[in-house]
């Protein structure tokens, strides 16, 4: 069990090379998966809420903060939440 958790954490931590908010991206994907499995309107609504408020709003805010705080040290090609896109 612990080995599986470590492998999952390594996969998620690798996303931080591409996006500032890999944790926000992972959580949004999890809730989208839940919405697909549950296949109900409330689950879909919550998934949309998570993408709007966590994935985009918080991740963009954190990304902007990192850009301002670390200036030249922060990788210029790193995106906020969706690798290579946003």
Wavefront OBJ file of the C-alpha trace (Angstrom):
o trace
v 0.000 0.000 0.000
v 2.721 2.456 0.955
v 4.604 1.722 -2.246
v 1.506 2.543 -4.310
v 1.087 5.834 -2.462
v 4.725 6.755 -3.092
v 4.364 6.013 -6.794
v 1.241 8.178 -6.991
v 2.947 11.026 -5.154
v 5.919 10.840 -7.513
v 3.597 11.071 -10.510
v 1.796 14.086 -9.072
v 5.025 15.805 -8.006
v 6.321 15.459 -11.562
v 3.440 17.632 -12.732
v 4.917 20.559 -10.790
v 7.586 20.782 -13.498
v 4.852 21.772 -15.954
v 2.267 23.627 -13.856
v 2.266 25.725 -10.694
v -0.938 24.161 -9.399
v -0.530 20.440 -10.000
v -2.418 19.763 -6.789
v -5.344 21.849 -8.066
v -5.264 20.020 -11.402
v -5.235 16.611 -9.691
v -8.134 17.527 -7.412
v -10.177 18.828 -10.333
v -9.561 15.645 -12.305
v -10.597 13.589 -9.278
v -13.905 15.445 -8.953
v -14.516 15.133 -12.676
v -14.003 11.387 -12.354
v -16.463 11.319 -9.479
v -19.012 13.250 -11.553
v -18.632 10.784 -14.414
v -19.013 7.789 -12.092
v -21.969 9.252 -10.190
v -23.603 10.541 -13.378
v -25.872 12.964 -11.500
v -26.576 16.649 -11.943
v -25.303 17.621 -8.452
v -22.015 15.793 -9.077
v -21.627 17.538 -12.438
v -22.429 20.906 -10.858
v -19.850 20.338 -8.137
v -17.234 19.322 -10.703
v -17.866 22.535 -12.642
v -17.651 24.502 -9.387
v -14.304 22.867 -8.563
v -12.866 23.646 -12.019
v -14.050 27.263 -11.829
v -12.967 28.007 -8.281
v -10.056 25.711 -7.566
v -8.485 24.832 -10.883
v -8.748 28.223 -12.498
v -9.221 30.940 -9.872
v -6.863 29.635 -7.185
v -4.290 28.162 -9.547
v -4.088 31.357 -11.594
v -3.752 33.415 -8.418
v -0.974 31.166 -7.086
v 0.804 31.206 -10.443
v 0.709 35.010 -10.536
v 2.029 35.133 -6.964
v 4.944 32.834 -7.849
v 5.778 34.921 -10.913
v 5.858 38.105 -8.825
v 7.733 36.612 -5.873
v 10.411 34.636 -7.721
v 10.609 36.816 -10.874
v 13.575 35.612 -12.961
v 14.085 32.403 -10.956
v 10.652 31.029 -11.842
v 10.509 28.941 -15.048
v 8.970 30.999 -17.853
v 7.437 27.999 -19.620
v 5.558 26.710 -16.538
v 1.792 27.162 -16.835
v -0.761 27.704 -14.069
v -2.960 24.600 -14.144
v -3.150 22.838 -17.533
v 0.234 21.753 -18.925
v 1.302 23.606 -22.085
v -2.045 25.473 -22.289
v -3.054 27.608 -19.272
l 1 2 3 4 5 6 7 8 9 10 11 12 13 14 15 16 17 18 19 20 21 22 23 24 25 26 27 28 29 30 31 32 33 34 35 36 37 38 39 40 41 42 43 44 45 46 47 48 49 50 51 52 53 54 55 56 57 58 59 60 61 62 63 64 65 66 67 68 69 70 71 72 73 74 75 76 77 78 79 80 81 82 83 84 85 86
